[in-house]
Amino acid sequence: MSEPILIAGLPGCGKSRWIAAREAEGAPFRWIEWQPGQSLDTGCPVWTLVDLRGEPTDTVMEALQPLLAASCATIGVFAEETDVFRQSRWREKIRACKNGGDPVHFSYYMQAPFLDELLRCEPEGAPVLSWPTLHPFRVQMEQVVLEHLLFVLQGLEASTAMRFWRVRGVLDTLEYANPVAVEGSLAGLWTHAGERVDGQLHLLVENPDLSALEEGLRAALAPGRDMDISLIPD
């Protein structure tokens, strides 16, 4: 087995799914999922995943910059959910961030693009990662009004200093009979069909305002749902 490869990226970009897809293929490599707070200076190649579903805003690119500087391969995932114009915008932003540098490889349905070429990349020097302190929470929720929940999360970012670096959960919603998966990152919020309701919303928050957060999430509960919402550090 060759040296391990560190898979980096912003929270919620699909690192776990990427690694699971490679392991399912039986590729004879050891993949390590990078976690916020972990050093990038591991001596092994760093591949950075970029979630193409959102726009490459200044906020997103600022957070990505140290990861891109440390990586010898950049892979844009969820390419199947983006059009060529957004892909082009991402390519231009990443190229500027890496001063030209290596090209961006687009991955459709978590497939590995040009795996042999990626494996030839050499480790880069690891810069100091200067992300803000991120606070993880688990929010116990019962049935929610999905439209209200998405509005609350977007509104809190607009009206407070909070930023949601990661949102994930599979919830029971008033609008749909089947479970709904809610996913989010700095790039945006998305929903899709879920498999099983777990009634928990996991949040990774910069500058948490617990009072505003609890008030907003209570407003997203379905009518008649009188329950406590517990904000529990992971």
N, C-alpha and C positions, 0 to 999 in steps of 0.2 A: 504493500500500500504506500502511495506517495505521501509527501508532507501534507498536513491539513490545510484547508482553505477557510479563511475567516469570511463569513457572509455578513456584511454590514448594511446599514440602511436606517432610515428614520423609523420610529415605532409605527407599526401598522402597515409597513410597505410590502409585506408578504414573505419575510425571511423564512419563517417556519414552513410555509407552503412550498417554497423553492427547494429547501433542503429535503422535505418529504418526497417531492417529485424526483429528485436526483437519487435518493435512496431506493425509491420504488423501481427505478431503472436498473438498479444493481451496479451503479458506477463505483469502481474500486478506489474511492477517495473518502477522506474523513472531512466532514463539513462541520464547522463550528459556527453557531449562531451568536453573533456579537450582541451584547446587551449594553444599554446606556450605563455609563460609569466604568465600563471595562476599557482597559488600555487597547489602543490600536497597534501598539508597538509589540507585536508578538513574534516578529521574524518570519511569519508565513505570509503568503499572498493574501491580499484583501480584495474581495469583490464587493462593490457597492451596488445594491438594488435601489432603483428609483421607481416610485409609484407614478405611472404616467396618467392616472385617472384625473388628477387635479392639474391646475395650472402651475407653471414654475414661477411663483410669485417671489418677491424679494425675501419674504419671511422664510419660505421653504428653501430657497437657494442659500441663504445665510446659514441655516441649520445644516444643510448638506455639504457646505464648503469643506470642512475639515475631513469629512468622510471621503469626498471625491479626491482631495489632496493625498490621502493615504492609500487610495485604491489603485490597483494596476488594471482593473477591468470594471467597466460601468455597464450595468444591464438594466434596461427599462422594462419593467414588468407590467402586466395588464395591458399590453399593446393592443390586444383584441378589443378593448373597450375605449380606444382613443382613435381619432381620425388623423390623417396624415399631416394636417395643419398643426395640431397640438404636438405631434411627434417632432415636427420640424422646430417648433418653439423650444421644446425640451433639448433637442440636439444643439441648438444655438446657445442656449443658456449654459449647458454643461461644457461645451467647447470653450466658452469664454471663461468659465470657472477654472478649467484645467489648462488655460493658456494654449488652446489647440488640442494638445494631448491625444490620448487614445479615443477612438470613436465610441459611440454609444451603440450597444448591441440590443436590439429590441426582442423581447421574449413574448411569444403568443402562447396563452394557456399554460404558462409556467414551463414551457419547453426550454431546453438549454441551447441558445444559438451559438454556433461555431465553438463547440466545447473544446476541441483540440487546440484552436487558436487561443482561447482564453487560458488554457492550462500552461501556455508558454510564457505568460506574463511574469515579470519579476517584481518582488516586493518593493514598495516605495517607502520613503521615510515617513514616519508617523508624526503628524503635528499634535500639538496640545489641543484636546477637545474642550471647548469653552461653552458648553451648553449650560443653560440655567438649571437650578435644582428642580427636579420633576417629582411630584407627589402622587403616588398611586393610591387609588381608592376603589373599593367595591361598594356599589350602591344596590341594596336589596330593594327590588321593585316588584309590584304585582302587575296588573294590567295597566297599560299606558295608552294614551292617545298619541299615535306615532307622529302625526303632523305637529302636535304641540311639543313633543320631545325634541324634534329636529329644530323647531323654531326656538325653543329655550336654549339649546346648546349654541346655536348660531348667535342668538341675541346676547347671551352672556359674554361671548368673545367680543362683541361689538360694544357692549356697555360697561365692561369691567376690564381689569388688567389680566384676567384669566385667559390662558390659551390651552386648548385641549390637544395634546400631542398624540393621544391614543384614546379611542372610544371603541368598545366592543361589547357585545352582549346578544343573547337570543331571547326575545321578549314576547309576551302575550300582548297583542294590541287590540284596541277596540275596532279597528278598521278591517282586520283580516282574521279569518278563522284559523289559518295556519301560523306557525311561529315565524317571526320576522327577525333576521339578523341585522344588527346595526353595527356599522364599522365607520371609523373616522380616524383622521390624522391631521397634521398641519395642512394637508392638501385639500381636505374637504370631508364631507359625510356621505355615506352610501348605505343603501338598504338592499337586501335580497332575501330570498326564502331561506329560512333556518330549518334545522333538523329537529331540535328538541328545546323547549323552553327551559331555561335555567333560572330566570327571574333575577339575574344579576347584570348590572351594567358596570363594566370595568373602565376606569378613567385614569389617565396619566396627565396631571394638570400642572401647569406653570402658574405661579401666583394664585393659589386657590383662595377664594373667598367663600368660606363654608356656609355663611348665612345666606348669601345670594344664591349659591348652588343648591342648597336644600330647598329654599323657597321656590326656585325655578322648577326643580324636579317634582316637587309636590304639585305644582300647577299642571304638570304633564300627566298626572295619574288620571285614569278613566273615572267618570262620575261614580260616586258611591263607594269608591275604594278608600277606606279609612285604615291606613296602616302606617307604621313607622318606616321612615327611610333612614337606614343606618349608613353612615359614611365611615368605612372601616379601612384604615391603612393596611395595605397588603403586607 
